[in-house]
Amino acid sequence: MISRIRGKLISAGESRAELKCGFVTYELMIPGYLAAELASQLDEPVEFFTLEYLEGAGGNQPIPRMVGFGSETEREFFETLISVPGIGVRTGLRALQIHPSRFAQIIDANEPALLAELPGIGKRSAERIIGELKDKVGKFVSGAGERPMALGEEELTAVAVLIGLGLRRGEAEGIVKKLKARGIKESDELVQTALRERGRKAAEVVR
């Protein structure tokens, strides 16, 4: 099973993206919230966190599909969402026009009317989602409203260096995304700034 895939992004639409990996081009289904960010990443190396499933598995010729997300947390939220009875992969992808952290915030705040406004989610589905997931989405709520950000070649290099220096992957990716949002793009500068700011925070804790 493919859990991650990295290559050159050659197209990105509302629901699909194409990723060229060597001589092979993969088509991935993507949620709506990720499409806008990917539009600015065309012709750049990007990494997706993926899950695979068979579409139409009950028929004679099931079609293998791959779904891509910008982080492990986003993929985990999607898997949690489609665990709700009646919410399949296609429905879940249509509904995710907003970032998973915002989606989780709405569930946590018990606001079915807001969920019902999302594509493919009616009143009954919204109530069912909240009933099933109300106590399961707390870990996804932090960072609600933040714009998802795919990592390019320079950022992925910086993440790898930071992991090699002892940071956890989630911590390294979080720091790099924040620095990228501030306009820092070169891998060397990303690493140096990340270490400098992390060292400053550690010193403040000690004091």
GROMACS elastic network, one bead per residue, 0.5 to 0.9 nm:
[ bonds ]
;  ai    aj funct       b0    kb
    1    51     6  0.79254   500
    1    52     6  0.72188   500
    2     5     6  0.71559   500
    2    49     6  0.87475   500
    2    50     6  0.66760   500
    2    51     6  0.69467   500
    2    52     6  0.73170   500
    2    66     6  0.86725   500
    3    48     6  0.84060   500
    3    49     6  0.58592   500
    3    51     6  0.60585   500
    3    52     6  0.83018   500
    4    47     6  0.69940   500
    4    48     6  0.56386   500
    4    50     6  0.54026   500
    4    51     6  0.83170   500
    4    68     6  0.84713   500
    5    19     6  0.85868   500
    5    21     6  0.83483   500
    5    46     6  0.84424   500
    5    47     6  0.56806   500
    5    48     6  0.53927   500
    5    49     6  0.67045   500
    5    50     6  0.71577   500
    5    68     6  0.86357   500
    6     9     6  0.88793   500
    6    19     6  0.76834   500
    6    20     6  0.84671   500
    6    21     6  0.69867   500
    6    45     6  0.68786   500
    6    46     6  0.56539   500
    6    48     6  0.63290   500
    6    49     6  0.89199   500
    7    19     6  0.56893   500
    7    20     6  0.54070   500
    7    22     6  0.77139   500
    7    25     6  0.88528   500
    7    44     6  0.80632   500
    7    45     6  0.51333   500
    7    46     6  0.57925   500
    7    47     6  0.66612   500
    7    48     6  0.88988   500
    8    18     6  0.84418   500
    8    19     6  0.54615   500
    8    20     6  0.50337   500
    8    21     6  0.65897   500
    8    22     6  0.88296   500
    8    42     6  0.77840   500
    8    43     6  0.57790   500
    8    44     6  0.53175   500
    8    46     6  0.62369   500
    8    47     6  0.87543   500
    9    12     6  0.74840   500
    9    17     6  0.74237   500
    9    18     6  0.60532   500
    9    20     6  0.63545   500
    9    38     6  0.81947   500
    9    41     6  0.69222   500
    9    42     6  0.52726   500
    9    43     6  0.52334   500
    9    44     6  0.57681   500
    9    45     6  0.61795   500
    9    46     6  0.64346   500
   10    17     6  0.76687   500
   10    18     6  0.56426   500
   10    19     6  0.58921   500
   10    20     6  0.66946   500
   10    25     6  0.88478   500
   10    41     6  0.88851   500
   10    42     6  0.57056   500
   10    43     6  0.54357   500
   10    44     6  0.80073   500
   11    16     6  0.80815   500
   11    17     6  0.53716   500
   11    18     6  0.51154   500
   11    19     6  0.73665   500
   11    38     6  0.85941   500
   11    39     6  0.79092   500
   11    42     6  0.64228   500
   11    43     6  0.81139   500
   12    15     6  0.78661   500
   12    16     6  0.59272   500
   12    18     6  0.65012   500
   12    19     6  0.89623   500
   12    30     6  0.87562   500
   12    35     6  0.64450   500
   12    36     6  0.85941   500
   12    38     6  0.62500   500
   12    39     6  0.59632   500
   12    41     6  0.88035   500
   12    42     6  0.74694   500
   13    16     6  0.52361   500
   13    17     6  0.60786   500
   13    30     6  0.85326   500
   13    32     6  0.87626   500
   13    35     6  0.61810   500
   13    36     6  0.84945   500
   13    38     6  0.85414   500
   13    39     6  0.76923   500
   14    17     6  0.83922   500
   14    30     6  0.76518   500
   14    31     6  0.76600   500
   14    32     6  0.57811   500
   14    33     6  0.88334   500
   14    34     6  0.85717   500
   14    35     6  0.56242   500
   14    36     6  0.81302   500
   15    28     6  0.84828   500
   15    29     6  0.56844   500
   15    30     6  0.50778   500
   15    31     6  0.60276   500
   15    32     6  0.61978   500
   15    35     6  0.72252   500
   15    93     6  0.79886   500
   15    94     6  0.81835   500
   16    27     6  0.68439   500
   16    28     6  0.55859   500
   16    30     6  0.53191   500
   16    31     6  0.81856   500
   16    35     6  0.81516   500
   16    67     6  0.88023   500
   17    26     6  0.82293   500
   17    27     6  0.58120   500
   17    28     6  0.52467   500
   17    29     6  0.64083   500
   17    30     6  0.67516   500
   17    35     6  0.82946   500
   17    38     6  0.84558   500
   17    68     6  0.85218   500
   18    25     6  0.64646   500
   18    26     6  0.55622   500
   18    28     6  0.62067   500
   18    29     6  0.88827   500
   19    24     6  0.83731   500
   19    25     6  0.54268   500
   19    26     6  0.51697   500
   19    27     6  0.65131   500
   19    28     6  0.76794   500
   19    45     6  0.87491   500
   19    46     6  0.83193   500
   20    23     6  0.71531   500
   20    24     6  0.58587   500
   20    26     6  0.63335   500
   20    27     6  0.89377   500
   21    24     6  0.52667   500
   21    25     6  0.58798   500
   21    26     6  0.74958   500
   22    25     6  0.77554   500
   26    66     6  0.85119   500
   27    65     6  0.82237   500
   27    66     6  0.72921   500
   27    67     6  0.87435   500
   28    50     6  0.85901   500
   28    65     6  0.72309   500
   28    66     6  0.51390   500
   28    67     6  0.52323   500
   28    68     6  0.58996   500
   29    65     6  0.75143   500
   29    66     6  0.62052   500
   29    68     6  0.61942   500
   29    93     6  0.82619   500
   30    33     6  0.84558   500
   30    34     6  0.67844   500
   30    35     6  0.71226   500
   30    66     6  0.88561   500
   30    67     6  0.58155   500
   30    68     6  0.53845   500
   30    69     6  0.67370   500
   30    93     6  0.69877   500
   31    34     6  0.57740   500
   31    35     6  0.69426   500
   31    67     6  0.83780   500
   31    68     6  0.79580   500
   31    69     6  0.76323   500
   31    92     6  0.82271   500
   31    94     6  0.66869   500
   31    95     6  0.80224   500
   31    96     6  0.56066   500
   31    97     6  0.66486   500
   31    98     6  0.87388   500
   32    35     6  0.53292   500
   32    36     6  0.76973   500
   32    93     6  0.71265   500
   32    94     6  0.69601   500
   32    95     6  0.80773   500
   32    96     6  0.59105   500
   32    98     6  0.72548   500
   32    99     6  0.87180   500
   33    36     6  0.67137   500
   33    37     6  0.79147   500
   33    96     6  0.62931   500
   33    98     6  0.51162   500
   33    99     6  0.56061   500
   33   100     6  0.85160   500
   33   147     6  0.85131   500
   33   148     6  0.75378   500
   34    37     6  0.55928   500
   34    38     6  0.63060   500
   34    39     6  0.88399   500
   34    69     6  0.74526   500
   34    70     6  0.73550   500
   34    96     6  0.89767   500
   34    97     6  0.82357   500
   34    98     6  0.86972   500
   34    99     6  0.79140   500
   34   147     6  0.89521   500
   34   148     6  0.66790   500
   34   149     6  0.80216   500
   34   150     6  0.82500   500
   35    38     6  0.51664   500
   35    39     6  0.62434   500
   36    39     6  0.52578   500
   36    40     6  0.73118   500
   37    40     6  0.57845   500
   37    41     6  0.70345   500
   37   147     6  0.82526   500
   37   148     6  0.69976   500
   37   149     6  0.62425   500
   37   150     6  0.68119   500
   38    42     6  0.67679   500
   38    46     6  0.88214   500
   38   149     6  0.82908   500
   38   150     6  0.69387   500
   39    42     6  0.59749   500
   40    44     6  0.89702   500
   41    44     6  0.54850   500
   41    45     6  0.78482   500
   41    46     6  0.75436   500
   41   150     6  0.78881   500
   41   151     6  0.87297   500
   41   152     6  0.74082   500
   42    45     6  0.83644   500
   44   152     6  0.64098   500
   44   153     6  0.72180   500
   45   151     6  0.82054   500
   45   152     6  0.54269   500
   45   153     6  0.54222   500
   46   150     6  0.68091   500
   46   151     6  0.59324   500
   46   152     6  0.50678   500
   46   153     6  0.68017   500
   46   156     6  0.83267   500
   47    68     6  0.88490   500
   47    69     6  0.86629   500
   47    70     6  0.73291   500
   47    71     6  0.87973   500
   47   150     6  0.74325   500
   47   151     6  0.68463   500
   47   152     6  0.76117   500
   47   153     6  0.89426   500
   47   156     6  0.83163   500
   48    67     6  0.86799   500
   48    68     6  0.52209   500
   48    69     6  0.53796   500
   48    70     6  0.55708   500
   48    71     6  0.71646   500
   48    72     6  0.89909   500
   48   150     6  0.82732   500
   49    67     6  0.82195   500
   49    68     6  0.55601   500
   49    69     6  0.50568   500
   49    70     6  0.61343   500
   49    71     6  0.57673   500
   49    72     6  0.60100   500
   49    74     6  0.85028   500
   49    75     6  0.67195   500
   50    66     6  0.65501   500
   50    67     6  0.54080   500
   50    69     6  0.62081   500
   50    70     6  0.88788   500
   50    72     6  0.85259   500
   50    75     6  0.71291   500
   51    65     6  0.85002   500
   51    66     6  0.58306   500
   51    67     6  0.54170   500
   51    68     6  0.68879   500
   51    69     6  0.87203   500
   51    75     6  0.76878   500
   51    79     6  0.88652   500
   52    64     6  0.71316   500
   52    65     6  0.56916   500
   52    67     6  0.63090   500
   53    57     6  0.87563   500
   53    63     6  0.83738   500
   53    64     6  0.59414   500
   53    65     6  0.54997   500
   53    66     6  0.66391   500
   53    67     6  0.82877   500
   53    89     6  0.86426   500
   54    57     6  0.54824   500
   54    62     6  0.56944   500
   54    63     6  0.53947   500
   54    65     6  0.60099   500
   54    66     6  0.88314   500
   55    58     6  0.84762   500
   55    59     6  0.89271   500
   55    61     6  0.89887   500
   55    62     6  0.54976   500
   55    63     6  0.50444   500
   55    64     6  0.61934   500
   55    65     6  0.66540   500
   55    89     6  0.88972   500
   56    59     6  0.55159   500
   56    60     6  0.82792   500
   56    61     6  0.74507   500
   56    63     6  0.66466   500
   57    60     6  0.77434   500
   57    61     6  0.74250   500
   57    63     6  0.75250   500
   58    61     6  0.84088   500
   58    62     6  0.72461   500
   59    62     6  0.60961   500
   67    75     6  0.89018   500
   67    89     6  0.89121   500
   68    71     6  0.89608   500
   68    75     6  0.78113   500
   69    72     6  0.74996   500
   69    73     6  0.88342   500
   69    74     6  0.61631   500
   69    75     6  0.57436   500
   69   150     6  0.88319   500
   70    73     6  0.84585   500
   70    74     6  0.66249   500
   70    75     6  0.77892   500
   70   148     6  0.72193   500
   70   149     6  0.70037   500
   70   150     6  0.55505   500
   70   151     6  0.80065   500
   71    74     6  0.52857   500
   71    75     6  0.64331   500
   71    76     6  0.86921   500
   71   148     6  0.89708   500
   71   150     6  0.81770   500
   71   170     6  0.89436   500
   71   173     6  0.89178   500
   72    75     6  0.51185   500
   72    76     6  0.60915   500
   72    77     6  0.86413   500
   72   170     6  0.86723   500
   73    77     6  0.61718   500
   73    78     6  0.86574   500
   73   100     6  0.86858   500
   73   140     6  0.74392   500
   74    77     6  0.51672   500
   74    78     6  0.63461   500
   74    79     6  0.87783   500
   74    99     6  0.82752   500
   74   100     6  0.61931   500
   74   101     6  0.81839   500
   74   140     6  0.83749   500
   75    78     6  0.51289   500
   75    79     6  0.63071   500
   75    80     6  0.86689   500
   76    79     6  0.51047   500
   76    80     6  0.62198   500
   76    81     6  0.86439   500
   77    81     6  0.61414   500
   77    82     6  0.87635   500
   77   100     6  0.65514   500
   77   101     6  0.85095   500
   77   104     6  0.82870   500
   77   137     6  0.78889   500
   77   140     6  0.70687   500
   78    82     6  0.62416   500
   78    83     6  0.86043   500
   78    89     6  0.85589   500
   78    92     6  0.71784   500
   78    93     6  0.82293   500
   78    96     6  0.86378   500
   78   100     6  0.76993   500
   79    82     6  0.53623   500
   79    83     6  0.63409   500
   79    89     6  0.88204   500
   80    83     6  0.52723   500
   80    84     6  0.74412   500
   80   133     6  0.79374   500
   80   136     6  0.82445   500
   80   137     6  0.84553   500
   81    84     6  0.59008   500
   81    87     6  0.72404   500
   81    88     6  0.86788   500
   81    92     6  0.68693   500
   81   129     6  0.75609   500
   81   133     6  0.77787   500
   82    85     6  0.74648   500
   82    86     6  0.80257   500
   82    87     6  0.50950   500
   82    88     6  0.54359   500
   82    89     6  0.62925   500
   82    91     6  0.83795   500
   82    92     6  0.62304   500
   83    86     6  0.85576   500
   83    87     6  0.71379   500
   83    88     6  0.80526   500
   83   132     6  0.88609   500
   84    87     6  0.56089   500
   84    88     6  0.82093   500
   84   128     6  0.75443   500
   84   129     6  0.62759   500
   84   132     6  0.64846   500
   84   133     6  0.78881   500
   85    88     6  0.79603   500
   85   128     6  0.81451   500
   85   129     6  0.85298   500
   85   132     6  0.88296   500
   86    91     6  0.87057   500
   86   125     6  0.77417   500
   86   128     6  0.89887   500
   87    90     6  0.81160   500
   87    91     6  0.58326   500
   87    92     6  0.61105   500
   87   121     6  0.88624   500
   87   125     6  0.79501   500
   87   129     6  0.85217   500
   88    91     6  0.52972   500
   88    92     6  0.59519   500
   88    93     6  0.85651   500
   89    92     6  0.50825   500
   89    93     6  0.61333   500
   89    94     6  0.86407   500
   90    93     6  0.52303   500
   90    94     6  0.62527   500
   90    95     6  0.86485   500
   91    94     6  0.51791   500
   91    95     6  0.61630   500
   91    96     6  0.87292   500
   91   119     6  0.81120   500
   91   120     6  0.58455   500
   91   121     6  0.77881   500
   92    95     6  0.51569   500
   92    96     6  0.62966   500
   92   120     6  0.80378   500
   92   121     6  0.88024   500
   93    96     6  0.52611   500
   93    97     6  0.78576   500
   94    97     6  0.67455   500
   94   118     6  0.80372   500
   94   119     6  0.57655   500
   94   120     6  0.63340   500
   94   121     6  0.87806   500
   95    98     6  0.78575   500
   95   115     6  0.85437   500
   95   118     6  0.53781   500
   95   120     6  0.59198   500
   95   121     6  0.66030   500
   96    99     6  0.67213   500
   96   100     6  0.70337   500
   96   103     6  0.76587   500
   96   118     6  0.77460   500
   96   119     6  0.81889   500
   97   100     6  0.88847   500
   97   118     6  0.72886   500
   97   119     6  0.78829   500
   98   101     6  0.82742   500
   98   102     6  0.64486   500
   98   103     6  0.64684   500
   98   118     6  0.86850   500
   98   145     6  0.83375   500
   99   102     6  0.53930   500
   99   103     6  0.63255   500
   99   104     6  0.87193   500
   99   144     6  0.75681   500
   99   145     6  0.68775   500
   99   146     6  0.75508   500
   99   147     6  0.72265   500
   99   148     6  0.68507   500
  100   104     6  0.59712   500
  100   105     6  0.84363   500
  100   140     6  0.71833   500
  100   141     6  0.81220   500
  100   144     6  0.78299   500
  100   145     6  0.88835   500
  101   104     6  0.50575   500
  101   105     6  0.61497   500
  101   106     6  0.87981   500
  101   137     6  0.88285   500
  101   139     6  0.89231   500
  101   140     6  0.52850   500
  101   142     6  0.65267   500
  101   143     6  0.62683   500
  101   145     6  0.67331   500
  101   146     6  0.78735   500
  102   106     6  0.63661   500
  102   107     6  0.87539   500
  102   140     6  0.85380   500
  102   141     6  0.68179   500
  102   142     6  0.88041   500
  102   143     6  0.80532   500
  102   145     6  0.54066   500
  102   146     6  0.81789   500
  103   106     6  0.53081   500
  103   107     6  0.65027   500
  103   108     6  0.87403   500
  103   115     6  0.78140   500
  103   140     6  0.87810   500
  103   141     6  0.81195   500
  103   144     6  0.80884   500
  104   107     6  0.50749   500
  104   108     6  0.60392   500
  104   109     6  0.85248   500
  104   133     6  0.88047   500
  104   134     6  0.86665   500
  104   137     6  0.56218   500
  104   138     6  0.73787   500
  104   139     6  0.87225   500
  104   140     6  0.59800   500
  104   141     6  0.53667   500
  104   142     6  0.89916   500
  104   144     6  0.79372   500
  105   108     6  0.50143   500
  105   109     6  0.60642   500
  105   110     6  0.85891   500
  105   137     6  0.79302   500
  105   138     6  0.80867   500
  105   140     6  0.78512   500
  105   141     6  0.51558   500
  105   142     6  0.82839   500
  105   144     6  0.66004   500
  106   109     6  0.51163   500
  106   110     6  0.62556   500
  106   111     6  0.56288   500
  106   112     6  0.77025   500
  106   114     6  0.71066   500
  106   115     6  0.71041   500
  106   130     6  0.87471   500
  106   141     6  0.88615   500
  107   110     6  0.50931   500
  107   111     6  0.62911   500
  107   112     6  0.73853   500
  107   115     6  0.78670   500
  107   126     6  0.87682   500
  107   129     6  0.76370   500
  107   130     6  0.53723   500
  107   131     6  0.88424   500
  107   133     6  0.72329   500
  107   134     6  0.59139   500
  107   137     6  0.74876   500
  108   111     6  0.79427   500
  108   130     6  0.77276   500
  108   133     6  0.82771   500
  108   134     6  0.55652   500
  108   135     6  0.76008   500
  108   136     6  0.87301   500
  108   137     6  0.67408   500
  108   138     6  0.69739   500
  108   141     6  0.77870   500
  109   112     6  0.89647   500
  109   134     6  0.84605   500
  110   113     6  0.89813   500
  110   127     6  0.87938   500
  110   130     6  0.65407   500
  110   131     6  0.89033   500
  110   134     6  0.74275   500
  111   114     6  0.57138   500
  111   115     6  0.68673   500
  111   116     6  0.89992   500
  111   126     6  0.85497   500
  111   127     6  0.87297   500
  111   130     6  0.81489   500
  112   115     6  0.50434   500
  112   116     6  0.60465   500
  112   117     6  0.88194   500
  112   123     6  0.69461   500
  112   124     6  0.88068   500
  112   125     6  0.87672   500
  112   126     6  0.51192   500
  112   127     6  0.56774   500
  112   129     6  0.84989   500
  112   130     6  0.70532   500
  113   116     6  0.51000   500
  113   117     6  0.67047   500
  113   122     6  0.88644   500
  113   123     6  0.70134   500
  113   126     6  0.74668   500
  113   127     6  0.87210   500
  114   117     6  0.54234   500
  114   118     6  0.73790   500
  114   126     6  0.83969   500
  115   118     6  0.55829   500
  115   119     6  0.89307   500
  115   121     6  0.66763   500
  115   122     6  0.77996   500
  115   123     6  0.79272   500
  115   125     6  0.86059   500
  115   126     6  0.54844   500
  115   127     6  0.85461   500
  115   129     6  0.88374   500
  116   119     6  0.78728   500
  116   120     6  0.81944   500
  116   121     6  0.50724   500
  116   123     6  0.51478   500
  116   124     6  0.82016   500
  116   125     6  0.75178   500
  116   126     6  0.54639   500
  116   127     6  0.85372   500
  117   120     6  0.85855   500
  117   121     6  0.69184   500
  117   122     6  0.72765   500
  117   123     6  0.85677   500
  118   121     6  0.56070   500
  118   122     6  0.78826   500
  119   122     6  0.81425   500
  120   125     6  0.87121   500
  121   124     6  0.79564   500
  121   125     6  0.56084   500
  121   126     6  0.60686   500
  122   125     6  0.53319   500
  122   126     6  0.60437   500
  122   127     6  0.86740   500
  123   126     6  0.51322   500
  123   127     6  0.62812   500
  123   128     6  0.86432   500
  124   127     6  0.52046   500
  124   128     6  0.61511   500
  124   129     6  0.86307   500
  125   129     6  0.60477   500
  125   130     6  0.86041   500
  126   129     6  0.51684   500
  126   130     6  0.62986   500
  126   131     6  0.85590   500
  127   130     6  0.52506   500
  127   131     6  0.60458   500
  127   132     6  0.85955   500
  128   131     6  0.50111   500
  128   132     6  0.60723   500
  128   133     6  0.84533   500
  129   132     6  0.52333   500
  129   133     6  0.58757   500
  129   134     6  0.78051   500
  130   133     6  0.52437   500
  130   134     6  0.50878   500
  130   135     6  0.87567   500
  131   134     6  0.58785   500
  131   135     6  0.86179   500
  132   135     6  0.78323   500
  132   136     6  0.81159   500
  133   137     6  0.62590   500
  134   137     6  0.63765   500
  134   138     6  0.82017   500
  135   138     6  0.69119   500
  136   139     6  0.76900   500
  136   140     6  0.87170   500
  137   140     6  0.53716   500
  137   141     6  0.66331   500
  138   141     6  0.54329   500
  138   142     6  0.78702   500
  139   142     6  0.67809   500
  140   143     6  0.80313   500
  140   144     6  0.81253   500
  141   144     6  0.56765   500
  143   146     6  0.56878   500
  144   147     6  0.87582   500
  145   148     6  0.88847   500
  146   149     6  0.89055   500
  148   177     6  0.89951   500
  149   177     6  0.67273   500
  149   180     6  0.88090   500
  149   181     6  0.84741   500
  150   177     6  0.82804   500
  151   154     6  0.78953   500
  151   155     6  0.54812   500
  151   156     6  0.60049   500
  151   173     6  0.85104   500
  151   176     6  0.85851   500
  151   177     6  0.75064   500
  151   180     6  0.88466   500
  152   155     6  0.53668   500
  152   156     6  0.60372   500
  152   157     6  0.85602   500
  153   156     6  0.52167   500
  153   157     6  0.61540   500
  153   158     6  0.86756   500
  153   187     6  0.84968   500
  154   157     6  0.51458   500
  154   158     6  0.62852   500
  154   159     6  0.87271   500
  154   185     6  0.67015   500
  154   186     6  0.58678   500
  154   188     6  0.85264   500
  154   190     6  0.85387   500
  155   158     6  0.50232   500
  155   159     6  0.61698   500
  155   160     6  0.86545   500
  155   173     6  0.83306   500
  155   176     6  0.64558   500
  155   177     6  0.78724   500
  155   180     6  0.77685   500
  155   185     6  0.71037   500
  155   186     6  0.75930   500
  155   187     6  0.59844   500
  155   190     6  0.75132   500
  156   159     6  0.50068   500
  156   160     6  0.62179   500
  156   161     6  0.86911   500
  156   173     6  0.82412   500
  156   176     6  0.86300   500
  156   187     6  0.81800   500
  157   160     6  0.51497   500
  157   161     6  0.63154   500
  157   162     6  0.87231   500
  157   187     6  0.61921   500
  157   188     6  0.88899   500
  158   161     6  0.51261   500
  158   162     6  0.61892   500
  158   163     6  0.86117   500
  158   172     6  0.82665   500
  158   173     6  0.87647   500
  158   176     6  0.72813   500
  158   186     6  0.84228   500
  158   188     6  0.70373   500
  158   189     6  0.87005   500
  158   190     6  0.62492   500
  158   191     6  0.55794   500
  159   162     6  0.51476   500
  159   163     6  0.61531   500
  159   164     6  0.85655   500
  159   167     6  0.89303   500
  159   169     6  0.73116   500
  159   172     6  0.54442   500
  159   173     6  0.58968   500
  159   175     6  0.87086   500
  159   176     6  0.68189   500
  159   187     6  0.85971   500
  159   190     6  0.88527   500
  159   191     6  0.79277   500
  160   163     6  0.51502   500
  160   164     6  0.61951   500
  160   165     6  0.87164   500
  160   169     6  0.82766   500
  160   172     6  0.82202   500
  161   165     6  0.63324   500
  161   166     6  0.89562   500
  161   172     6  0.89851   500
  161   187     6  0.89342   500
  161   191     6  0.72772   500
  162   166     6  0.65739   500
  162   167     6  0.57257   500
  162   168     6  0.82357   500
  162   169     6  0.82374   500
  162   172     6  0.60162   500
  162   173     6  0.89551   500
  162   191     6  0.67004   500
  162   194     6  0.83547   500
  162   195     6  0.82188   500
  163   166     6  0.51939   500
  163   168     6  0.59787   500
  163   169     6  0.60485   500
  163   171     6  0.88486   500
  163   172     6  0.65764   500
  164   167     6  0.72315   500
  167   170     6  0.83047   500
  167   171     6  0.63922   500
  167   172     6  0.59620   500
  168   171     6  0.52583   500
  168   172     6  0.61141   500
  168   173     6  0.86232   500
  169   172     6  0.50839   500
  169   173     6  0.60485   500
  169   174     6  0.84359   500
  170   173     6  0.52602   500
  170   174     6  0.60528   500
  170   175     6  0.86478   500
  171   174     6  0.51375   500
  171   175     6  0.62305   500
  171   176     6  0.86457   500
  172   175     6  0.53046   500
  172   176     6  0.61954   500
  172   177     6  0.86319   500
  172   194     6  0.84064   500
  173   176     6  0.51563   500
  173   177     6  0.60660   500
  173   178     6  0.86379   500
  174   177     6  0.52690   500
  174   178     6  0.63475   500
  174   179     6  0.87562   500
  175   178     6  0.52559   500
  175   179     6  0.62732   500
  175   180     6  0.86070   500
  175   190     6  0.88168   500
  175   194     6  0.64567   500
  175   198     6  0.89031   500
  176   179     6  0.50975   500
  176   180     6  0.60018   500
  176   181     6  0.85731   500
  176   184     6  0.88152   500
  176   190     6  0.65720   500
  176   191     6  0.80603   500
  176   194     6  0.71987   500
  177   180     6  0.50119   500
  177   181     6  0.62054   500
  177   182     6  0.87551   500
  178   181     6  0.51492   500
  178   182     6  0.65785   500
  179   182     6  0.50316   500
  179   183     6  0.66892   500
  179   184     6  0.56111   500
  179   185     6  0.79456   500
  179   190     6  0.67667   500
  179   193     6  0.80027   500
  179   194     6  0.77055   500
  180   183     6  0.51252   500
  180   185     6  0.58470   500
  180   190     6  0.78647   500
  181   184     6  0.73253   500
  182   185     6  0.88528   500
  184   187     6  0.85110   500
  184   189     6  0.69658   500
  184   190     6  0.62939   500
  184   193     6  0.88537   500
  185   188     6  0.87810   500
  185   189     6  0.73409   500
  185   190     6  0.66834   500
  186   189     6  0.53810   500
  186   190     6  0.60827   500
  186   191     6  0.87160   500
  187   191     6  0.61603   500
  187   192     6  0.86001   500
  188   191     6  0.52597   500
  188   192     6  0.61750   500
  188   193     6  0.85352   500
  189   192     6  0.51090   500
  189   193     6  0.59093   500
  189   194     6  0.82776   500
  190   193     6  0.53113   500
  190   194     6  0.59466   500
  190   195     6  0.85731   500
  191   194     6  0.51101   500
  191   195     6  0.61472   500
  191   196     6  0.84957   500
  192   195     6  0.53015   500
  192   196     6  0.60656   500
  192   197     6  0.86195   500
  193   196     6  0.50267   500
  193   197     6  0.60459   500
  193   198     6  0.83540   500
  194   197     6  0.53423   500
  194   198     6  0.59612   500
  194   199     6  0.84219   500
  195   198     6  0.50761   500
  195   199     6  0.59302   500
  195   200     6  0.84951   500
  196   199     6  0.51605   500
  196   200     6  0.62374   500
  196   201     6  0.88182   500
  197   201     6  0.62932   500
  197   202     6  0.86540   500
  198   201     6  0.51924   500
  198   202     6  0.62724   500
  198   203     6  0.87055   500
  199   202     6  0.50677   500
  199   203     6  0.62002   500
  199   204     6  0.86825   500
  200   203     6  0.51189   500
  200   204     6  0.62914   500
  200   205     6  0.87762   500
  201   204     6  0.50827   500
  201   205     6  0.63535   500
  201   206     6  0.87830   500
  202   205     6  0.51567   500
  202   206     6  0.63610   500
  202   207     6  0.88043   500
  203   206     6  0.50836   500
  203   207     6  0.62910   500
  204   207     6  0.51626   500
